[in-house]
Amino acid sequence: MASMLEVRDLDVTYGVIHALKGINLEVREGEIVALVGANGAGKSTVLKALSGLVPSRGFIGFEKKEITSVAAHRRVAMGIAMVPEGRGIFANMTVLENLLLGAYRNIGDRAGTAAQLEEVFREFPRLRERGKQLGGTLSGGEQQMLAIGRALMSRPRLMLLDEPSMGLAPTIVVRIFKIVKRIREMGTTVLLVEQNANAALKTADRAYVLETGAIVKSGVASELRRDPEVKAAYLG
């Protein structure tokens, strides 16, 4: 598989805090890759750096082009979509309005937007049913579906998913990870940040383990699930 995302020597600092320390990772086209680790390990900061939401040093390459200094909105136009931690939906806008915001870069392509909206509704029939409902009145699981659907409206090549299972009931978590696999089947590569290491490693092809801003292990996800140190630290 061809390399889609290449990250070398990625550093992020917040004032005197060295949040990321020389991160190196790769995501190949068609993969689900997970970043796992404890709270505060730097997982979400990696996604924010990749999406252009925080300044970084080092090298970020996307589909053979360096994007380290490219603005966040231009990264979306290049095919990178972010589903933020906490979902980030607009509570006082309807489900349909939230989804159409995800297609902002396709303004003028009404037919394309309508076709993409129909595809999202096929994947998430509940969103069609809730189309006129305010986003803030949805359940947690429905809000996560809305956040993912909004990201899909930009027709991404790479989706950055930040803690999609956070705050959800176990039965809904199972459904969300099935959706993650379905996103890959639709042709979108996925980089997944997840504190639920067991679910993430069951879903991903490969994974990286972060501790205090540095990658300490990487490999095939199924092998990392059997790693004694990973089991002791993250799998209970």
Beta strands, then each sheet from edge to edge (+ up, - down):
strand 1: 3-14
strand 2: 17-28
strand 3: 32-36
strand 4: 57-62
strand 5: 65-66
strand 6: 80-83
strand 7: 158-162
strand 8: 189-193
strand 9: 206-211
strand 10: 214-220
sheet 1: 2+ 1- 4+ 5-
sheet 2: 6+ 7+ 8+ 3+ 9+ 10-
end
